Amino acid sequence: MSQFEKELELKSEEELEALALQFKDKINLETEEILSSEQIREMFHYHSTLLALGEIRSAADLHAAIRPHIDRLIASGNEPEASRDLLTDWVFVLVNTVEEARDSFVSLPHYQEIFAAFDELGDGIYPKKLKTGLQMGHHYKYWITIGGLPENLSDEDREFLEDAADNWVDGVENAIESLEESEEWDKVADLKKAMYRFYLHGKRPNEAIATLKELIEVTPQTSTYHPADVGDLYLDLGKLFTQHSKWAAAIKYFEKAREIYEELGDDFELFTMQAEGWIAEAEKMMG
């Protein structure tokens, strides 16, 4: 979940409706001008806002309308990595709605489109490409658990997917190590977040907890750091412990989050209240 989506969770329906109107008035979907990645990112924020309001049909229409703007930005050669990051996010929304078939991993061409787009940039460490490999590997394993038949895939496709499922984690960990050596902390944090989600969805809580703790150490070194970012991570860590009935540990991390939010003042009052709610719930469960 992005920071913007976290902020949406704290807004009332009236605030969401007002925000959606602001986006609607500001964004020109019909323009054929080449937009910047920042302008296109606002379209994604509008999309998230519509989803938060439950306007599924409008969100789907908006998602379709975003794609030509991404394609124009990629074709222009402007912001080569940022434009492909947008493509990745667009495809991820799509594959989350695709209905898979037992005989075919329907999402594979969409993932391959991302890899092809990044391959055009040549050698380099591209977090969104690496995250795509993690997502695809996890998605492939899930497809099998719900009845997908890998034996019906071509040998080439099956080997490609099984390699992602079995080996992509090592590739991401190697990339993180390289990025840490070059002190590219934004990319390190981005990939550690992806690893956290991978471990979380793969029901590997010990690795998820360890990765979150590493993120708490790395995040203050990122270019867009705000103290609330660490508060959010402590909150996520506490929630993870509640899933395993580790109430005392959960309370410890919820209190760390609350302390950070309180120090940030009135602007973060809702975040403070959220942390207090989690503390109360954990204390109730602990007895």
Protein Blocks (a to p, Z undefined) as FASTA:
>chain_A
ZZklmmmmmpcfklmmmmmmmmmmmpcfkbcbdcdfklmmmmmmmmmmmmmnopaklmmm
mmmmmmmmmmmmmmnopakllmmmmmmmmmmmmmmmpccdfkbcfklmmmmmmmmmmmmn
opaddfklmmmmmmmmmmmmmmmmnopafklpcfklmmmmmmmmmmmmmmmmmmmmmmmm
nopaklmmmmmmmmmmmmmmnopaklmmmmmmmmmmmmmmpmkbcfklmmmmmmmmmmmm
mmnopaklmmmmmmmmmmmmmmnojmlmmmmmmmmmmmmmmmmmnZZ
